[in-house]
């Protein structure tokens, strides 16, 4: 398993180096092959883990040294390793497979036929995308804070390159803002890694469980701060809406499937590793999640640019995951803790990645074929562009948690756990009610825009739409399917661990 995991991480990086040296068409073809190979690697890793009986905490130490070399006590210091378990294999598959789908979609989107952004594409785009896929695989599989920090910073550099891809003054400013804000958040991860090493002599995540309460607050709190920056939560939320200057496939990957999921993933990993956590961590996490959720909801109400609407919606959806992880930090009942952490938070990361990627790529297809993604100019999508109309409907219902779409099955455990804990914690009850109100409000607002844009007689720009390329149609069809089925996959996989 360690060799498969390492190959899944390294293949995209090697592909990125090769793509950067090739002519454009060769680089584009290579990117497809490499992204597909990495996806096969992530699936093979899951299969190998399943065949091994899905043991808990299957850790492989890949880079370490003996502290006696530097005058220490002579114990092994783990620098980087891979943790293969039901969580890492599930999320690794999601981020790598979605990377492949985005690369495939981009081969059709980045052409001169794109009505909104006529552009042939560059080798730079595919090289950075492959590096990003490799960094996400490395982060999801890392068993140490050092490894998480390394790949955390690589994703920041890749996002800078992709957000500023069009090289316009506005896109370059947005890219720099994203880089600076997420790097500011990284300071929390530096503090967490340094403090963990100071206390345990190692960077291994497993060492968090043995810390005292004060040290746990510092380490998990540092991870939470870094997570706020990467996942665009208040007070470091301001970079995400501006990052919509990136090409839409980039928005789908960075701001729905991968980069923004880094924050919630490392926070979930820290909580899972820490065991019993001082309540203050969960309380702060919950309160900030609800504040961000309400802010995000208010901010997406006036938006008419579909991508900016989805950006603020992403901020609120990530708040649900932070709320779930923070609930888990407060749980003393192991059944409730596992329910909300695994089926609330981890399944939410998996499900939301597919549903929100679908929504972003529908927006990209509308831009490509109609020349605009402004919602007030779009009407009658279903009659003229049936796949895009279906995709809009499925994505909207999925992210707002309507059964039988995948979002329902990750929101439900959050509400049930919130009300269960709320019987003894009044603050938890109040916050859970606010979260539920936002969920209903989001459903109503997306239903409003669905009624405005999808049914009815086509507007002028929709009536004059050009055909959607086959590659884009294939990707959208796969994501529609996954928006129905990903929750079944997640529940099956998470239930069969240990």
Buried (B, 14 or more C-beta within 10 A) or exposed (E): BBEBBBBBBBBBBEBBEBBBEBEBEBBBBBBBEBBBBBBBBBBBBBEBBBEEEBEEEBBBBBEBEEBEEEEEEEEBBBBBBBBBBBBBBBBBBBBBBBBBBBBBBBBBBBBEEBBBBEBEBBBBBBBBBBBBBBBBBBBBBBBBBBBBBBBBBBBBBBBBBBBBBBEEEEBBBBBBBBBBBBBBBBEBBBBBBBBBBEBBBBBBBBBBBEBEEEBBBBBBBBBBBBBBBBBBBBEBBEBBBBBBBBBBBBBBBBBBBBBBBBBBBBBBBBBBBBEEBBEEBBBBBBBBBBBBBBBBBEBBEEBEBBBBBBBBBBBBBBBBBBBBBBBBBBBEEEEBBBBBBBBBBBBBBBBBBBBBBBBBBBBBBBBBBBBBBBBEBBBBBBBBBEBBBBBBBBBBBBBBBBEEBBBBBBBBBBBBBBBBBBEEBEBBBEBBBBBBEBBEBBBEBBBEBBEEBBBBEBBEBBEEBEEBBEBBBBBBBBBBEBBBEBBEBBBEBBEEBE
